Amino acid sequence: MLLLFAEYCVLLQFKTNFKMKKSVFIILSATLLLLMTSCAKEFNRVYKSDNYQYKYEYAKECFARGQYTRAITLLEGIVTMMKGKQNGEECLYMLAMAEYMNKDYETAAEYFKKYYSSYPRGEYAEMAKFFIGQSLYMSTPEPRLDQSQTLTAITAFQEYLDVYPMAVKKQAAQDRLFSLQDKLVKKELYSAQLYYDLGTYFGNCNASGESNYLACIITAQNALKDYPYSSLREDFSVLLIKSKFELAENSVESKKLERYQDAEDECYGFLNEYPDSKNKSLAEKFIAKCKKYTKSAANSEETE
């Protein structure tokens, strides 16, 4: 009997606590809804106002609170009227920053460009110049896609460093440049790898199946020339030895000797540059196969 009474008390306490929590939740939800409604009414009142200075001050408050969409809505409506006025410069820069913080990077870049062209010696000119590049940087695609935007971002950061050699954001700009160049290198690596993977497939190969391997070789060689200090240098070198060997293997007889010799030389160069590479055994295997062919070719010439 006592046990049943104890269980009843626990159940009663649980129900009481649940009702209290539910009541608190309802009160908080109602309060929040009331505040949101009040804020929305206030924003609409400001938005409909003809007083652009009032709108500007309210937009500043929205920006400070992280309400970037509201700030943008207000600033877009007054930025033209503010031009030439006391706060016109700050208004345009704040609009650009609001777009950036709202992650609309392409629009932000356009507003930062507009600011810099309008106020090249303005209070925020240096930062605007940096954020042109930064906005473009944030909107660059992953390396497998077209890298036109990456090239544009690189140009923007280089211009920033040229105009402001002692720039506040100098280190950040240099870091971004290295990061963007890495994207270009990766793009070339993916292209070279694709050519190698295609091998003798598809209709762009001739009878000896050499076109894709040649394309891989050319792409890799150009990348090594353009980016000699890239961290992906070994990856390009691996593709070179593999492509040159496959090119020799798939060549017509009249070109085999020359291409096996070229592949052998490439493998020796690879071993000299990367003596501890995980692909060391692959290079050594290619060398042995190349030597086997060149030695056989030499013996045939002596017999003749």
N, C-alpha and C positions, 0 to 999 in steps of 0.2 A: 504493500500500500504506500509506504514511504517512498519507495523507488518510483512508483507511478507519479506521485506528487512532485518529486524532484524533476522528472522528465517533463512534466507539465510546466514547471517553473522555467526550465531552460527554453522550452518552446515559446512560452509567453515572452521571455526576454528577447529572443531572436526576432519575433514578430514586432515587438516594440522598437528594437533597434532598426529593423528594416523600414518600418513606417517613418521613423525619424530621419533616416538617411534619404528616403524617398522624398520626404518633405523638403529637406535641405536642397536636394538636387533640383526639385521643381522651382524652389525660390531662386536658386542661382541661375537656372535656365531662363526664368522670367526676367530676372534683373539684366542678364546678358542681352536678351532679346530687346529689352527696353532701351539699353545703351546703344545697341546697334541701330535701332530705329531712330533714336535721337541723333546719332552721328550721321546717318544717311540723310536725315532732314536738314541737318546743318550744312552738309556738303552740297546738297541740292540748292540751298539758299545762297551759298557762296557762288556756286556755278552759274546761277541765274543773275547774279549781281552785275551791274554795269561798272562797278568800281574796280578797275584792274589792279590798283595797288592793294586793295583788300584781298583780291584773289591771289596776288603774289605772296603776301604774308601768310595766307592760309596754306598755300602750296609749300612754302618753306616748312611750316609745321608738319604737313603730311610727309614731306621728305625726311624730316628729322625722326618721325615715328616709324619710318620704313614703309609708309603707304605710297609706294612709288607709282602705282597705276593712277591713283587720285591726283598725285602731284603732276604727272604727265598730262592728264586731262585738263587741268587748270593752266599749266604752263604753255601748252600748245595753243590755247586760246588767246594768250596775252603776249607771247614772245615777240610777235611782230610789232604790237603797240608799244612794247617796252624798249624797242631798239632806239638808241640815241638818248634814252632817259638815264637817270642816275643808276638804276639797278638793271639796266638792259643787258649788260655784260654778264652779270651773275645769273640772271634769269636763263639765258641761253646755255650757259655752262651747267647749271643745275638740271636743265631739261636733258642735256646729253648724259649727265651722270645718272639721272633717274632711269633713263632708257637702259643704260649699262647695268644698273643694279636690278632692273626688271628683266635682265637677260635677253633683251632685244638688241643683240650686239651689232647687227648690220645698221639698224636705225641709229644706234648710239654713235657709230663711226661717222655717219653722215652729219650728225649734229656737232660732233667734235671738229670735223673738217670745217663746218660752217662757222663755228666759233673762231677757229684759228685764222681763217681767211678774213673774218670780220674784225678780229682783235689780235693781230699778230704780235702786238706788244702789250697785250692785256695782262691783267693780274693772274689769270689762269692759263696763259698761252703755253707755257712749258708743259703743264700737266695735260692740257688738251692735246698737244702734239704726241705725248706718250700714249694717251688713251685712244688715239686713232689706231696706232699699231696694236695696242692691247685688245681693242674691240675686234679688230680683224683677226687677231690671234685666237680669240675665244670662239670665232665662227669658222675656223679652218676645219676641213673634213679629215677623216682618218686617212692614213697614207695610201690605201688602195684606190681612193677616189681621185678625181681631178684636183690638182694642186695649184690652180690659178690663184685662189684666195691666199694660199700660203706664200706665194711669190709677192703678192700685193702687201701682205703683212711684213715680210722681210724688208721690202722697199720702205715701208712706213717707219720701221724701227731704225733703219740705216739713216734715213733723213733726220729722225729725232736726234740721233747721236752726232750727226754732222752739224746740225744747227746748235745743239747744246752739248759741246764736248765735255763739259763739267756738270752734266745733268744730275739732278737729284735721283732720278731713276736709272742712272747709267748701268748699274749692275743688273737690275731687273731686265732692262732692254737687251743687254748682252746675253743673258740667260735665255730670253725668249728667242733670240736669233739662233742660238745653238739648237734649241728645241725645234724650231721651224726647219732648220737645215737637216736635222735628223729625220723629219718627215719626208723631205725630198729624197734623202738617201734611201729610206725604206721603200719609197715609191719605186725607185730605180731597182732596188733589190727584188721587189715583188715582180717587176716587169721581167728582169733577167731570169728569175726562177720560173716564171710562166713560159718563157721561150724554151727554157731547158725541158720543162715538163711536157711541152708540146712535142718536142723531139722530131720525129719523122711524120707526125700526124698532120692532118689537114692539107688543103690544096695549095698552100703557099710553099711547099717543098718541091725541089727539083728531083730528078731521078736518083740522085745520091743522098737525098734526104738531109741536105746540109743547111737549109735556110734558117730554121729555128735555132740550131746550134750556133750558127754564125751571128744571128741576132743577139743571142745570149752573150756571146763573147764580146761583141761590140758594145752592148749595154754595160756589161761589167767593167770593161776597160775604160769606158768614158766616165763611169762613176768613180773609179779609182783615181782617175786623173783630176776630176772636178772636186772630189772630197778625199784628199790623200790622208787626212788624219781621222777619218771616220772610225767609230768603234765597230762598224760592220765590215771593215776592210777584209778580214779573214773570210767572211761569208762570200764576198765577191770573188776572192781568190779560189775558194773551193769550187764555185761554179765555173770558173775559168778552166781549172784542170779537168773537171768532168766534161765540160762542153768540148774542149779541144780534143780530148780522148775520143769522145763519141763522134765528133766530126771526122776524125781519122778513120774510125771503125766503119763509118757509113759512106766514106768517099769512094769515088771511082778509082780504079787501080792506078791511074796515072798521077793521082794526087796523094795517094796513101803515104808514100815514103816521106814526103815533105811535111805532111801533117802529123805523122807519128813523131818525127823529129821535133817539131814545134811543141807537141804535147809533152814530150819527154823533158824538153828544156823548161817548160812551164812548171812541171812537177818538181824539178830540181830547185827552181826559184822559190817555189812554195815551201819546200823543206828547209831552205836556207833562212827564209823569213819567219817560218813558224815551226821550229824544230820540235816543239812539244805539243803540237796540234793533235787533237783527237782524230783528225783525218790523216795523220802521218802514214798509217798502214795503207790507206787508199791511194795516196800519192806513190808509195813504194810499189804497190801492185800495178799501177798504171805504167810506171817506169819499166818494170819487168816485162810487161806485155809489149811496150813500145820497142824495147831492146830486142825482143824476140823477133819482131817483124823486121826491124832495120838490119839485124844480123842476117836474117834469112834473105833479105833483098841484096845485101852485100855479097853473100855467097853465090847468089844467082848470077850477079854481074861477073864475078870471077870465073864461074863455070863457062859463061858465054865468051 
